[in-house]
Amino acid sequence: MYSVKSPGGSLYPYYYKGGEIHCLKYGSFYRNKDSLVALMKEEEDFILGKKRRMRIWVDFYKTNVTNEVIAEFVESICRIAPSISKLSIVGCPAFTTWKIRSRLRKVRKSLPLKFFVDPEDAKTWLVSESM
């Protein structure tokens, strides 16, 4: 399979340790919520257009993850949930992690999901057999 660029600029598929992942680069948006939300919608269309389940890695480093951003992100994840086989998230402080988990529970969305500090650990978990 050949690689293409996703709306966020990531190669898809991104090959890592013998597996494929899709990287959602939501980092470095700082306080620019509107651009981030626009990218989320573009990535949704890209993912849904692939018509397959994916291991997804999300990077939030250097982005101000406000309650509004969390709401938009959770709604986005819910829309693409049928296309997610595993989801890892990096770059969130502990309180933000708690808020995202809490919001996902409220909408009754159960996904194989883990939060990480180290991006390499997150990618390694995605391509591992464990959930």
N, C-alpha and C positions, 0 to 999 in steps of 0.2 A: 504494500500500500504506500502511496506517495503522501508526503506531508503538505499541508496547506496552512496558511496563517488564519487564525481566528480573528474576530473583531478587535480583541485586546492585544493582538500582536504575537500571540503564542503559536508555536508550531503545533499542528494537530495532525496525527497523533504525536505526542512527545514520548519517545521511547526512553524508559528508565529501568535499569536492572532487569531486563528481559520482559518488561510489561509496558503497557500503553497507559498514559494518563492524559487528561486534558487540564491545562493550567488556566485558571481564571485570575488574571492580574488586576485585582482591585486595589492594589497598593499604590502609594504615592499620589493619591487624589487629595490628600490633606483635607481641606474643608469644601471641596468642590463636589457637593452632593449631586447636583444636576447632571454633571458629566458622568459621574459614577453610575447613576441610575440609568442613564441613556446606554452606557456600555453594558449594564446588566441585561437590558432588554435585547440588545444586539446579540449578546452571547446566548441568551435563551433561544432566539431564532436559529442561531448557528447550531446549537446542541440538538434542538428538536428536529432540525433538518437532517441530522445524521441518522436518525431512526435506529439508534442502538444504545445499549446501556454503557455508561462510561464511569471510569474512576476519575473523580474530579478533585483537584487541588485548588484551594482558594487562598490568595495572598492578600491580607489587609494591612501589611506594614505601611506605616506613614499615611494612613487614612484615618480621619476622625470618624469613628463608627458611632454615630449618634443614634438615638432611639428611632429617628426617621429612617436612617440608613439600615438599621436592623430590621425594621418593618418591611422595607422594600426588598432587602436581601431574602428574608424568610418567604415573602410572597413569590419571589423569583425561584427559590429552591422548591417551593411547592409546585410551581408550574412545570418545572423540569424533573420532578421527582421520578417519574416513570423511566427517565433516561439515566438515573444515577444508580450505579452499583455500589460505590463507596464514595464518601466525601470526607476530605481532610481540610482543615482550616488553620492557617498560621497568621501570626501577627496581631492577635487580639489579647488585650489584658484579661485577667481572670474575671473581672466583673462583666465585661462585654461577652465573654464566653458563656457565663451564667445567663445573661439576658437572651442570647441567641438560643440556647438550649430551652429556656423557659418558654420563649415564643413558639418554638417548634412543637413543644409539648401541648401548648394551648390549641394549636391547629391540628393536633393529633397526627403529626407527621413523624413517623419513625423511620430513620435511615441509619445505615451503618456509617456513623459519624464519629470523628475524633478531632480534637483540637491539639495543636502542637506548637512548641516554641521554635524548634529547629525544622526548617523547611526540608532538609534531607530525611529526617525521621518521618515526616509526613508523607513524603513520596515513597519511601521504603514501605511504610504500612499499606499504602494504596496498592502496591504491586504484590504484597504478600498474600498468602492464602487465608490468613486469619481475618476475622471480622472484628 
